[in-house]
Amino acid sequence: MSINACDNALRKEPPVKPGAKYFLYLAPRSSGVAVPESDFTWGLLNMFTISVETRFRASHRLIGPSGSKEPAYRHNWLVTADVSSDSLNAMGVVIDFRRLKAAVDNIVAEFDNKSLSRIGYFRRNNPSAENVAKYIYEKLEPKLPKGLKLQSIRVVEEPGCSARFSK
């Protein structure tokens, strides 16, 4: 093995993914003593991801680019929150499912049985599925314990029609 190739590979920066932990591995070779630097690759460590789902009923009325308003539609929305960690807590879980679901439920409670167009955020932002996902993400992310990463929020407006927001 070439010590210089290994040293040079370690000096390279891993791909940038904030908060992620990386390892350096050597691609397998069938023969040869000298290992070129190109055979070293950065990889991500394993990650645990959990998901919780919740539902709410709400109507929304989208506004087109010209200012025209679509008819109001009522939906039974489905929200999925995906949360990850590279390690488990003392209980052996990423976060207790009930705790995460309660946090998501508290956020969507303000939508339940309401018109999204009457909620402050959606007076300034079209109440699209995309903006609903973003709103929930931005409310949930700061509520998570340190070391957890909110991977995404997925919102299903109706079967076959969904939007996902992630950072």
N, C-alpha and C positions, 0 to 999 in steps of 0.2 A: 504494500500500500504506500502511496506517496504521501509523506507527511506534509509536504508543501501544499498539495492539492487540498488536503483536509483543512489545514490552517487557513488557506485562502477562502474556502467555502464558508468557514465559520466567521470570517470577517464580513461576509456579504450580509446585507439586511434581509430578513425574511419578508415575504409578501405582507402588505399592511392590512391588518384587520384589527381594529382597536380592541384591546382587551383579550385577544386570543393568545394562546400559548403555542409555541412551535417547537418542533424537534428537527434535527438534521439527520437525514438517513442517506445511506449509500445505495445506489441502484445496483442490483446484482449483475455481476459480470461473469462470463464463463471462463475467462482465462486472463492472464497478464498480471504482472506484479505492479506496474505503475498504474495508478488510477487517476484519470484526468479529472480536473475540477468539475467538469460538466456532469459527472456521474453523481455528484452530491445534490440533493434536493431538499428543500424545506417542506415540511408537512405539518398539518394541524394535529394537535392532541385530540383525543376523544372528547366528546361533548355529550352530556345528558340533556335531553329535551323532553319537557312534559307539555301537555295541552289540556286546557279546560274549555268547555263550551257553555254558553248560556243563550237564552232567547229573550226577545222583547217584541212587543207589537208597537208599531208607530207608522204614521203616514208621512209622506214627503211630497213635495212639489218642486220639480226641477225648473230652473230658469235657463232658457236658451241664451246663446250669445247675443241675440238681438233684443233680449229682455222679455221675450214671450214666455209665458208660463205654461208648463204641461199640466194636465189634470192631476189632482192629488190622488195618490195611490197609497193604500194601506198594505203593509207587509208584516209577515211574521219573520222577523230578522233572526239570524243565527250568527253568533259571534264566537270565534275561536281565538284564544290567546296561547301562543307558543313561547315558553320560557326555558332558557338553557343555563347550564352551569358546567364548568369543567370538573366539578367535584360535588359530592353529596354532603349534606349537613349531618349533624350528630345522630339524627333519626334515620339516616340512610336514604333521604329523599332530596330532590332539588328544592322543593317547597311543598308544604302540605297542600294537596288538591283543594281542600275546603277553604283554606286561607286565600289561595289564588282566585278561586271561583267567587268568593265573597267580595274580593276587591273588584273584580270585573262586574259582578252584579250591582255593586254600589254605584259604579260609573253609569251603567246602562239604565239604572232605575229612573234617572231623570228623563229618559226617552219614553219609557213604557206608557202606552196608551195616550200618546201625545202626537202632535204635529211637529216634526223636526224643525219646520220653518219658523216656529214660534220660540225656539231656543236661541239665545244670544249668539252663540258661535255660528249657527246656521243662518242667521240673518246676514252675517258678513261673508259666509262661505256657502256655496250651493250645497244643499243637503244630499249630495250624491253618496253612493256606497263608499266611494274612495275617501271622501271627507269624513264620513262616519268612522271608518277604520282609522284614519289619522287622528281624529279627536280622541277615540278610545285609547290609542297607543300613547298619545301625549299625556293623558290623564293617568294611565296605569304605570308607565315607566318610572316616574319618581317614587312610586309607592312600593317598589320592589326592594327587598333587602340587598345590601351591598354584595357584589359577587354574582348576582343573577343578571342575565341579559334577556330583555324582551326581544325575541327574534322577530315576531310579527303578530299583527292582528288581522284576522280574516273575517270579513263580513259577508254573509250570504243574504241577499235581498229576497231572492226567490230561488228555487232549485235551478241550478245551472248558471246563475248570475251572481258572481262574487267579486269582491275587491280585497286586496291585501296591501297593508302598509308595513314597511320595515325601515330601519335605519342601518 
